[in-house]
Amino acid sequence: MPTRSRRLARLIASGLGSGYSPKAPGTAGSLLALALGAGLMTLSPWALPMAVAASILLGLASIGPAGGREDPGWVVIDEFAGQWIAMLALSHPSLPGLALAFALFRLFDIAKPGPIGWADRQGGAVGVMLDDVIAGAIAAVLLLALRAAVPGLV
């Protein structure tokens, strides 16, 4: 029987259990993060950035104790961090903006081009978290460029 601390670590690492989805756990985690992030955006301008920081720190602290050193599919706290980073580029939680933030983040997280793939190969809790942090950052930069190019789009 897992200890209480291991159960808590698994709850955090699994994105409140969303990582146990039988199909596409990373997408399930990203969708839950998207919904939670949209709510956070309505609370305070600081809520989402604070959630990003908390998800990264909690992810780094929970992945090892939860048994997720090699990035098993059920570990999706990294998707929370990456999805929320992508959402930082939005001025408000509009449906088109949320859809673009989700699509861009998932595209980069799945395809793993360039530095995302490099980070994914690093292993350990840092590697598990870093590829999604980079994917979220690239998605955010593209969203910011879209906002500048097409005002009012997102």
Backbone as JSON Lines, residues from 0, in Angstrom:
{"i":0,"aa":"M","n":[0.85,-1.19,0.0],"ca":[0.0,0.0,0.0],"c":[0.89,1.25,0.0]}
{"i":1,"aa":"P","n":[0.64,2.16,-0.94],"ca":[1.47,3.37,-0.98],"c":[1.27,4.23,0.26]}
{"i":2,"aa":"T","n":[2.3,4.92,0.64],"ca":[2.21,5.83,1.77],"c":[1.36,7.03,1.4]}
{"i":3,"aa":"R","n":[0.94,7.77,2.42],"ca":[0.13,8.97,2.19],"c":[0.9,9.96,1.31]}
{"i":4,"aa":"S","n":[2.2,10.14,1.57],"ca":[2.97,11.1,0.78],"c":[3.11,10.64,-0.67]}
{"i":5,"aa":"R","n":[3.23,9.33,-0.89],"ca":[3.31,8.84,-2.27],"c":[1.96,9.02,-2.97]}
{"i":6,"aa":"R","n":[0.87,8.8,-2.27],"ca":[-0.46,9.01,-2.88],"c":[-0.65,10.47,-3.25]}
{"i":7,"aa":"L","n":[-0.21,11.37,-2.37],"ca":[-0.31,12.8,-2.67],"c":[0.56,13.16,-3.87]}
{"i":8,"aa":"A","n":[1.77,12.61,-3.91],"ca":[2.67,12.87,-5.05],"c":[2.04,12.37,-6.35]}
{"i":9,"aa":"R","n":[1.4,11.21,-6.32],"ca":[0.76,10.67,-7.52],"c":[-0.46,11.52,-7.93]}
{"i":10,"aa":"L","n":[-1.2,12.04,-6.95],"ca":[-2.34,12.9,-7.25],"c":[-1.86,14.17,-7.96]}
{"i":11,"aa":"I","n":[-0.78,14.74,-7.46],"ca":[-0.22,15.95,-8.08],"c":[0.34,15.64,-9.46]}
{"i":12,"aa":"A","n":[1.21,14.62,-9.54],"ca":[1.86,14.28,-10.8],"c":[0.85,13.88,-11.87]}
{"i":13,"aa":"S","n":[-0.27,13.28,-11.46],"ca":[-1.29,12.85,-12.42],"c":[-2.27,13.96,-12.77]}
{"i":14,"aa":"G","n":[-1.99,15.17,-12.35],"ca":[-2.89,16.28,-12.68],"c":[-4.28,16.07,-12.11]}
{"i":15,"aa":"L","n":[-4.32,15.81,-10.79],"ca":[-5.58,15.57,-10.08],"c":[-6.32,14.35,-10.63]}
{"i":16,"aa":"G","n":[-5.54,13.39,-11.13],"ca":[-6.1,12.15,-11.65],"c":[-6.39,12.16,-13.14]}
{"i":17,"aa":"S","n":[-6.3,13.31,-13.8],"ca":[-6.61,13.38,-15.23],"c":[-5.65,12.54,-16.07]}
{"i":18,"aa":"G","n":[-4.46,12.29,-15.54],"ca":[-3.48,11.48,-16.27],"c":[-3.84,10.01,-16.33]}
{"i":19,"aa":"Y","n":[-4.85,9.6,-15.57],"ca":[-5.29,8.2,-15.61],"c":[-6.36,7.96,-16.65]}
{"i":20,"aa":"S","n":[-6.62,8.97,-17.49],"ca":[-7.57,8.79,-18.58],"c":[-7.11,7.62,-19.45]}
{"i":21,"aa":"P","n":[-8.02,6.71,-19.81],"ca":[-7.6,5.55,-20.6],"c":[-7.16,5.9,-22.02]}
{"i":22,"aa":"K","n":[-7.61,7.04,-22.52],"ca":[-7.21,7.48,-23.86],"c":[-6.63,8.87,-23.77]}
{"i":23,"aa":"A","n":[-5.5,9.08,-24.41],"ca":[-4.86,10.4,-24.53],"c":[-4.75,11.13,-23.19]}
{"i":24,"aa":"P","n":[-4.01,10.56,-22.23],"ca":[-3.91,11.22,-20.92],"c":[-3.29,12.61,-20.98]}
{"i":25,"aa":"G","n":[-2.35,12.83,-21.87],"ca":[-1.76,14.17,-22.0],"c":[-2.78,15.19,-22.47]}
{"i":26,"aa":"T","n":[-3.63,14.8,-23.39],"ca":[-4.68,15.68,-23.87],"c":[-5.71,15.91,-22.77]}
{"i":27,"aa":"A","n":[-6.06,14.85,-22.03],"ca":[-7.0,15.0,-20.92],"c":[-6.45,15.97,-19.88]}
{"i":28,"aa":"G","n":[-5.16,15.83,-19.56],"ca":[-4.53,16.75,-18.6],"c":[-4.53,18.17,-19.12]}
{"i":29,"aa":"S","n":[-4.23,18.35,-20.4],"ca":[-4.22,19.69,-20.99],"c":[-5.61,20.31,-20.98]}
{"i":30,"aa":"L","n":[-6.64,19.5,-21.24],"ca":[-8.01,20.03,-21.23],"c":[-8.43,20.46,-19.83]}
{"i":31,"aa":"L","n":[-8.08,19.65,-18.82],"ca":[-8.4,20.05,-17.45],"c":[-7.62,21.33,-17.09]}
{"i":32,"aa":"A","n":[-6.36,21.38,-17.46],"ca":[-5.55,22.57,-17.19],"c":[-6.16,23.79,-17.89]}
{"i":33,"aa":"L","n":[-6.63,23.62,-19.11],"ca":[-7.25,24.71,-19.86],"c":[-8.47,25.25,-19.11]}
{"i":34,"aa":"A","n":[-9.32,24.36,-18.65],"ca":[-10.52,24.77,-17.92],"c":[-10.16,25.46,-16.61]}
{"i":35,"aa":"L","n":[-9.24,24.87,-15.85],"ca":[-8.83,25.48,-14.59],"c":[-8.14,26.82,-14.83]}
{"i":36,"aa":"G","n":[-7.3,26.88,-15.87],"ca":[-6.59,28.11,-16.19],"c":[-7.52,29.23,-16.6]}
{"i":37,"aa":"A","n":[-8.57,28.89,-17.36],"ca":[-9.55,29.91,-17.76],"c":[-10.23,30.49,-16.52]}
{"i":38,"aa":"G","n":[-10.52,29.64,-15.55],"ca":[-11.09,30.13,-14.3],"c":[-10.12,31.0,-13.54]}
{"i":39,"aa":"L","n":[-8.87,30.58,-13.49],"ca":[-7.85,31.37,-12.79],"c":[-7.7,32.75,-13.42]}
{"i":40,"aa":"M","n":[-7.8,32.82,-14.74],"ca":[-7.63,34.09,-15.44],"c":[-8.7,35.1,-15.03]}
{"i":41,"aa":"T","n":[-9.86,34.63,-14.6],"ca":[-10.94,35.54,-14.2],"c":[-10.8,36.01,-12.76]}
{"i":42,"aa":"L","n":[-9.96,35.35,-11.97],"ca":[-9.8,35.7,-10.56],"c":[-8.92,36.92,-10.33]}
{"i":43,"aa":"S","n":[-7.75,36.9,-10.96],"ca":[-6.75,37.93,-10.72],"c":[-5.71,37.84,-11.83]}
{"i":44,"aa":"P","n":[-5.08,38.96,-12.19],"ca":[-4.01,38.89,-13.2],"c":[-2.81,38.08,-12.7]}
{"i":45,"aa":"W","n":[-2.73,37.83,-11.4],"ca":[-1.6,37.09,-10.84],"c":[-1.9,35.61,-10.63]}
{"i":46,"aa":"A","n":[-3.16,35.21,-10.73],"ca":[-3.53,33.82,-10.44],"c":[-2.88,32.83,-11.39]}
{"i":47,"aa":"L","n":[-2.93,33.09,-12.68],"ca":[-2.35,32.14,-13.64],"c":[-0.82,32.09,-13.55]}
{"i":48,"aa":"P","n":[-0.11,33.23,-13.5],"ca":[1.35,33.13,-13.33],"c":[1.74,32.4,-12.03]}
{"i":49,"aa":"M","n":[0.97,32.6,-10.97],"ca":[1.27,31.9,-9.72],"c":[1.01,30.4,-9.87]}
{"i":50,"aa":"A","n":[-0.03,30.04,-10.62],"ca":[-0.32,28.63,-10.87],"c":[0.78,27.99,-11.71]}
{"i":51,"aa":"V","n":[1.32,28.74,-12.67],"ca":[2.44,28.22,-13.47],"c":[3.61,27.89,-12.56]}
{"i":52,"aa":"A","n":[3.99,28.84,-11.72],"ca":[5.12,28.62,-10.81],"c":[4.85,27.44,-9.88]}
{"i":53,"aa":"A","n":[3.65,27.38,-9.34],"ca":[3.31,26.29,-8.42],"c":[3.34,24.94,-9.13]}
{"i":54,"aa":"S","n":[2.82,24.89,-10.37],"ca":[2.8,23.61,-11.09],"c":[4.21,23.12,-11.41]}
{"i":55,"aa":"I","n":[5.1,24.04,-11.73],"ca":[6.48,23.64,-12.02],"c":[7.15,23.13,-10.74]}
{"i":56,"aa":"L","n":[7.02,23.88,-9.66],"ca":[7.64,23.45,-8.4],"c":[7.03,22.15,-7.88]}
{"i":57,"aa":"L","n":[5.7,22.05,-7.91],"ca":[5.05,20.82,-7.45],"c":[5.38,19.64,-8.36]}
{"i":58,"aa":"G","n":[5.47,19.9,-9.65],"ca":[5.85,18.85,-10.58],"c":[7.25,18.33,-10.3]}
{"i":59,"aa":"L","n":[8.2,19.23,-10.14],"ca":[9.57,18.82,-9.84],"c":[9.65,18.04,-8.53]}
{"i":60,"aa":"A","n":[8.83,18.44,-7.56],"ca":[8.86,17.78,-6.25],"c":[8.1,16.46,-6.24]}
{"i":61,"aa":"S","n":[7.1,16.29,-7.09],"ca":[6.24,15.11,-7.0],"c":[6.57,13.99,-7.97]}
{"i":62,"aa":"I","n":[7.19,14.29,-9.07],"ca":[7.4,13.27,-10.11],"c":[8.25,12.11,-9.6]}
{"i":63,"aa":"G","n":[9.37,12.39,-8.98],"ca":[10.22,11.31,-8.46],"c":[9.53,10.46,-7.41]}
{"i":64,"aa":"P","n":[9.01,11.07,-6.34],"ca":[8.32,10.28,-5.31],"c":[7.1,9.52,-5.83]}
{"i":65,"aa":"A","n":[6.47,10.03,-6.89],"ca":[5.3,9.36,-7.46],"c":[5.7,8.16,-8.32]}
{"i":66,"aa":"G","n":[6.98,8.06,-8.65],"ca":[7.45,6.97,-9.49],"c":[7.42,7.28,-10.97]}
{"i":67,"aa":"G","n":[7.5,8.56,-11.33],"ca":[7.39,8.96,-12.73],"c":[8.68,9.44,-13.34]}
{"i":68,"aa":"R","n":[9.81,8.85,-12.98],"ca":[11.11,9.33,-13.46],"c":[11.27,9.24,-14.98]}
{"i":69,"aa":"E","n":[10.64,8.29,-15.62],"ca":[10.82,8.12,-17.07],"c":[9.64,8.65,-17.87]}
{"i":70,"aa":"D","n":[8.86,9.56,-17.34],"ca":[7.74,10.22,-18.0],"c":[6.65,9.25,-18.48]}
{"i":71,"aa":"P","n":[6.06,8.48,-17.55],"ca":[4.94,7.63,-17.96],"c":[3.75,8.48,-18.38]}
{"i":72,"aa":"G","n":[2.85,7.91,-19.15],"ca":[1.71,8.65,-19.67],"c":[0.84,9.29,-18.61]}
{"i":73,"aa":"W","n":[0.76,8.68,-17.44],"ca":[-0.13,9.22,-16.4],"c":[0.41,10.49,-15.74]}
{"i":74,"aa":"V","n":[1.69,10.8,-15.93],"ca":[2.26,12.03,-15.37],"c":[1.89,13.18,-16.31]}
{"i":75,"aa":"V","n":[1.0,14.07,-15.84],"ca":[0.54,15.18,-16.69],"c":[0.66,16.54,-16.0]}
{"i":76,"aa":"I","n":[1.3,16.6,-14.84],"ca":[1.51,17.9,-14.21],"c":[2.34,18.8,-15.14]}
{"i":77,"aa":"D","n":[3.17,18.18,-15.96],"ca":[3.95,18.95,-16.94],"c":[3.05,19.56,-18.0]}
{"i":78,"aa":"E","n":[1.96,18.87,-18.36],"ca":[0.99,19.44,-19.3],"c":[0.29,20.63,-18.67]}
{"i":79,"aa":"F","n":[0.0,20.56,-17.37],"ca":[-0.61,21.71,-16.7],"c":[0.31,22.92,-16.83]}
{"i":80,"aa":"A","n":[1.57,22.73,-16.5],"ca":[2.52,23.86,-16.57],"c":[2.62,24.41,-17.98]}
{"i":81,"aa":"G","n":[2.81,23.53,-18.95],"ca":[2.95,23.98,-20.34],"c":[1.71,24.65,-20.88]}
{"i":82,"aa":"Q","n":[0.54,24.07,-20.58],"ca":[-0.7,24.67,-21.06],"c":[-0.91,26.04,-20.44]}
{"i":83,"aa":"W","n":[-0.64,26.16,-19.16],"ca":[-0.81,27.46,-18.5],"c":[0.19,28.49,-19.01]}
{"i":84,"aa":"I","n":[1.4,28.06,-19.33],"ca":[2.38,29.0,-19.9],"c":[1.87,29.52,-21.24]}
{"i":85,"aa":"A","n":[1.34,28.63,-22.07],"ca":[0.78,29.07,-23.36],"c":[-0.34,30.08,-23.14]}
{"i":86,"aa":"M","n":[-1.16,29.87,-22.12],"ca":[-2.29,30.75,-21.84],"c":[-1.87,32.11,-21.31]}
{"i":87,"aa":"L","n":[-0.65,32.24,-20.82],"ca":[-0.17,33.53,-20.34],"c":[-0.18,34.59,-21.44]}
{"i":88,"aa":"A","n":[-0.15,34.15,-22.7],"ca":[-0.14,35.09,-23.82],"c":[-1.52,35.66,-24.13]}
{"i":89,"aa":"L","n":[-2.55,35.14,-23.49],"ca":[-3.91,35.61,-23.75],"c":[-4.25,36.78,-22.84]}
{"i":90,"aa":"S","n":[-4.96,37.76,-23.37],"ca":[-5.35,38.9,-22.55],"c":[-6.58,38.57,-21.7]}
{"i":91,"aa":"H","n":[-7.4,37.62,-22.17],"ca":[-8.58,37.18,-21.44],"c":[-8.95,35.79,-21.97]}
{"i":92,"aa":"P","n":[-9.78,35.04,-21.24],"ca":[-10.09,33.67,-21.66],"c":[-11.21,33.57,-22.7]}
{"i":93,"aa":"S","n":[-10.94,34.03,-23.91],"ca":[-11.93,33.91,-24.99],"c":[-11.86,32.5,-25.59]}
{"i":94,"aa":"L","n":[-12.95,32.05,-26.15],"ca":[-12.98,30.72,-26.76],"c":[-11.94,30.57,-27.88]}
{"i":95,"aa":"P","n":[-11.83,31.55,-28.82],"ca":[-10.8,31.39,-29.86],"c":[-9.38,31.37,-29.28]}
{"i":96,"aa":"G","n":[-9.12,32.21,-28.3],"ca":[-7.8,32.24,-27.69],"c":[-7.48,30.96,-26.97]}
{"i":97,"aa":"L","n":[-8.42,30.44,-26.19],"ca":[-8.21,29.18,-25.48],"c":[-7.99,28.03,-26.45]}
{"i":98,"aa":"A","n":[-8.78,28.02,-27.53],"ca":[-8.63,26.96,-28.53],"c":[-7.25,27.02,-29.19]}
{"i":99,"aa":"L","n":[-6.8,28.22,-29.53],"ca":[-5.46,28.35,-30.13],"c":[-4.36,27.98,-29.14]}
{"i":100,"aa":"A","n":[-4.49,28.41,-27.9],"ca":[-3.49,28.08,-26.88],"c":[-3.41,26.56,-26.7]}
{"i":101,"aa":"F","n":[-4.56,25.9,-26.67],"ca":[-4.61,24.45,-26.53],"c":[-3.98,23.77,-27.75]}
{"i":102,"aa":"A","n":[-4.42,24.18,-28.95],"ca":[-3.94,23.53,-30.18],"c":[-2.44,23.72,-30.36]}
{"i":103,"aa":"L","n":[-1.94,24.92,-30.15],"ca":[-0.5,25.16,-30.32],"c":[0.32,24.4,-29.29]}
{"i":104,"aa":"F","n":[-0.11,24.45,-28.03],"ca":[0.64,23.71,-27.01],"c":[0.66,22.22,-27.32]}
{"i":105,"aa":"R","n":[-0.48,21.63,-27.64],"ca":[-0.52,20.18,-27.92],"c":[0.32,19.85,-29.16]}
{"i":106,"aa":"L","n":[0.27,20.69,-30.18],"ca":[1.07,20.45,-31.38],"c":[2.56,20.36,-31.03]}
{"i":107,"aa":"F","n":[3.05,21.34,-30.29],"ca":[4.47,21.33,-29.94],"c":[4.81,20.23,-28.94]}
{"i":108,"aa":"D","n":[3.91,19.93,-28.04],"ca":[4.17,18.89,-27.05],"c":[4.23,17.51,-27.71]}
{"i":109,"aa":"I","n":[3.4,17.29,-28.7],"ca":[3.37,15.99,-29.38],"c":[4.5,15.88,-30.4]}
{"i":110,"aa":"A","n":[4.7,16.92,-31.22],"ca":[5.71,16.87,-32.29],"c":[7.14,16.96,-31.74]}
{"i":111,"aa":"K","n":[7.32,17.68,-30.65],"ca":[8.62,17.85,-29.99],"c":[9.75,18.3,-30.93]}
{"i":112,"aa":"P","n":[9.54,19.41,-31.65],"ca":[10.62,19.9,-32.52],"c":[11.75,20.53,-31.71]}
{"i":113,"aa":"G","n":[12.95,20.49,-32.25],"ca":[14.11,21.2,-31.71],"c":[14.33,21.08,-30.23]}
{"i":114,"aa":"P","n":[14.32,22.21,-29.53],"ca":[14.66,22.2,-28.1],"c":[13.67,21.41,-27.24]}
{"i":115,"aa":"I","n":[12.45,21.23,-27.72],"ca":[11.47,20.45,-26.97],"c":[11.88,18.99,-26.94]}
{"i":116,"aa":"G","n":[12.29,18.47,-28.09],"ca":[12.77,17.09,-28.16],"c":[14.04,16.89,-27.34]}
{"i":117,"aa":"W","n":[14.94,17.87,-27.4],"ca":[16.16,17.79,-26.6],"c":[15.81,17.7,-25.12]}
{"i":118,"aa":"A","n":[14.92,18.57,-24.65],"ca":[14.53,18.57,-23.24],"c":[13.87,17.26,-22.85]}
{"i":119,"aa":"D","n":[13.06,16.71,-23.74],"ca":[12.36,15.45,-23.47],"c":[13.35,14.31,-23.23]}
{"i":120,"aa":"R","n":[14.5,14.36,-23.87],"ca":[15.49,13.3,-23.74],"c":[16.37,13.43,-22.49]}
{"i":121,"aa":"Q","n":[16.18,14.49,-21.71],"ca":[17.05,14.71,-20.55],"c":[16.72,13.78,-19.39]}
{"i":122,"aa":"G","n":[15.52,13.29,-19.31],"ca":[15.15,12.36,-18.26],"c":[15.0,13.01,-16.9]}
{"i":123,"aa":"G","n":[14.55,12.24,-15.94],"ca":[14.33,12.75,-14.6],"c":[13.2,13.76,-14.56]}
{"i":124,"aa":"A","n":[12.93,14.26,-13.37],"ca":[11.83,15.22,-13.2],"c":[12.05,16.48,-14.02]}
{"i":125,"aa":"V","n":[13.31,16.92,-14.13],"ca":[13.6,18.14,-14.89],"c":[13.26,17.93,-16.37]}
{"i":126,"aa":"G","n":[13.66,16.82,-16.94],"ca":[13.35,16.53,-18.33],"c":[11.86,16.39,-18.58]}
{"i":127,"aa":"V","n":[11.17,15.72,-17.63],"ca":[9.72,15.54,-17.75],"c":[9.05,16.91,-17.82]}
{"i":128,"aa":"M","n":[9.45,17.82,-16.95],"ca":[8.82,19.14,-16.9],"c":[9.29,20.06,-18.03]}
{"i":129,"aa":"L","n":[10.59,20.03,-18.33],"ca":[11.18,21.03,-19.21],"c":[10.64,21.0,-20.63]}
{"i":130,"aa":"D","n":[10.37,19.83,-21.2],"ca":[9.88,19.81,-22.58],"c":[8.53,20.5,-22.69]}
{"i":131,"aa":"D","n":[7.67,20.33,-21.68],"ca":[6.37,20.98,-21.73],"c":[6.46,22.47,-21.43]}
{"i":132,"aa":"V","n":[7.37,22.85,-20.57],"ca":[7.6,24.27,-20.3],"c":[8.05,24.97,-21.58]}
{"i":133,"aa":"I","n":[8.97,24.35,-22.3],"ca":[9.44,24.94,-23.57],"c":[8.32,24.95,-24.61]}
{"i":134,"aa":"A","n":[7.56,23.86,-24.7],"ca":[6.44,23.81,-25.66],"c":[5.43,24.91,-25.35]}
{"i":135,"aa":"G","n":[5.14,25.12,-24.07],"ca":[4.23,26.19,-23.68],"c":[4.77,27.56,-24.01]}
{"i":136,"aa":"A","n":[6.07,27.74,-23.8],"ca":[6.7,29.03,-24.09],"c":[6.67,29.34,-25.59]}
{"i":137,"aa":"I","n":[6.95,28.35,-26.41],"ca":[6.91,28.56,-27.86],"c":[5.48,28.86,-28.31]}
{"i":138,"aa":"A","n":[4.5,28.13,-27.76],"ca":[3.1,28.4,-28.09],"c":[2.74,29.82,-27.67]}
{"i":139,"aa":"A","n":[3.2,30.27,-26.5],"ca":[2.9,31.62,-26.02],"c":[3.51,32.68,-26.95]}
{"i":140,"aa":"V","n":[4.73,32.47,-27.38],"ca":[5.37,33.43,-28.29],"c":[4.58,33.52,-29.6]}
{"i":141,"aa":"L","n":[4.15,32.39,-30.12],"ca":[3.35,32.41,-31.35],"c":[2.0,33.1,-31.13]}
{"i":142,"aa":"L","n":[1.38,32.87,-29.99],"ca":[0.13,33.56,-29.68],"c":[0.33,35.06,-29.58]}
{"i":143,"aa":"L","n":[1.43,35.48,-28.95],"ca":[1.72,36.91,-28.87],"c":[1.94,37.51,-30.26]}
{"i":144,"aa":"A","n":[2.63,36.77,-31.13],"ca":[2.84,37.24,-32.5],"c":[1.51,37.34,-33.25]}
{"i":145,"aa":"L","n":[0.63,36.38,-33.04],"ca":[-0.7,36.43,-33.66],"c":[-1.5,37.63,-33.14]}
{"i":146,"aa":"R","n":[-1.42,37.88,-31.84],"ca":[-2.11,39.03,-31.27],"c":[-1.6,40.34,-31.86]}
{"i":147,"aa":"A","n":[-0.3,40.41,-32.11],"ca":[0.28,41.63,-32.68],"c":[-0.09,41.77,-34.17]}
{"i":148,"aa":"A","n":[-0.09,40.65,-34.88],"ca":[-0.37,40.68,-36.31],"c":[-1.84,40.88,-36.63]}
{"i":149,"aa":"V","n":[-2.71,40.29,-35.8],"ca":[-4.15,40.34,-36.05],"c":[-4.83,40.79,-34.75]}
{"i":150,"aa":"P","n":[-4.83,42.08,-34.48],"ca":[-5.45,42.56,-33.23],"c":[-6.91,42.1,-33.13]}
{"i":151,"aa":"G","n":[-7.28,41.68,-31.94],"ca":[-8.65,41.23,-31.69],"c":[-8.88,39.77,-32.01]}
{"i":152,"aa":"L","n":[-7.9,39.08,-32.6],"ca":[-8.07,37.66,-32.95],"c":[-8.18,36.81,-31.68]}
{"i":153,"aa":"V","n":[-7.26,37.01,-30.76],"ca":[-7.29,36.21,-29.5],"c":[-7.16,37.13,-28.3]}
